[in-house]
Amino acid sequence: MGTIRTPRDKWIEEGLRALAAGGPEAVRVEVLAQSLGVSKGGFYGYFRNRASLLEEMLDTWERGVTEDVIERIERNGGDARERLGRLFDFVGSGETLVTSAGVELAIRDWARRDEAVARCLRRADNRRMDYLRELYGAFCPDEGDVEARCLITFSLRIGDHLIAADNGPRSRTEVLATVRDRLLATSP
């Protein structure tokens, strides 16, 4: 019986985990192989080199935070508010590695030093903002209101993990629920 190869997506997943933990410098073939409990020889069956792995990690992240999320939210239909509610729940859940805050922040940090990563990040951010505009635009007639809600929503997605402040007598969960209710209201 032949040896079972470590699947390509496992290398990418482990690369994303390393990226979240230590930035692109932490994505090293030997370290990934050790984490996966395999030899590094299997890596070269899928990737030419480390650079090609990093490129596929970026592609996986971009697709994962845009089209995959949108497809998941659209799958169950519903009006724009229902879809936004599902989007808030899913993105806030940290359910997948690709959509986790750690990977998101690592990509953003990496983009500050690498123009190709910055272009990928810009595409992903623009796609996410376009989707939010579509959803908010379905029940907000004022373009300025739509844009403000989109920016608030997206800023919460990125920044909530960086805010260490207390929320007074309320929990962060309670405050975020209030923000959500206000964002989904017909009028501000």
Secondary structure, 3 states (H helix, E strand, C coil): CCCCCCCHHHHHHHHHHHHHHHCHHHCCHHHHHHHHCCCHHHHHHCCCCHHHHHHHHHHHHHHHHCHHHHHHHHCCCCCHHHHHHHHHHHHHHCCCCCCCHHHHHHHHHHHCCCHHHHHHHHHHHHHHHHHHHHHHHCCCCCHHHHHHHHHHHHHHHHHHHHCCCCCCCCCHHHHHHHHHHHHHCCCC
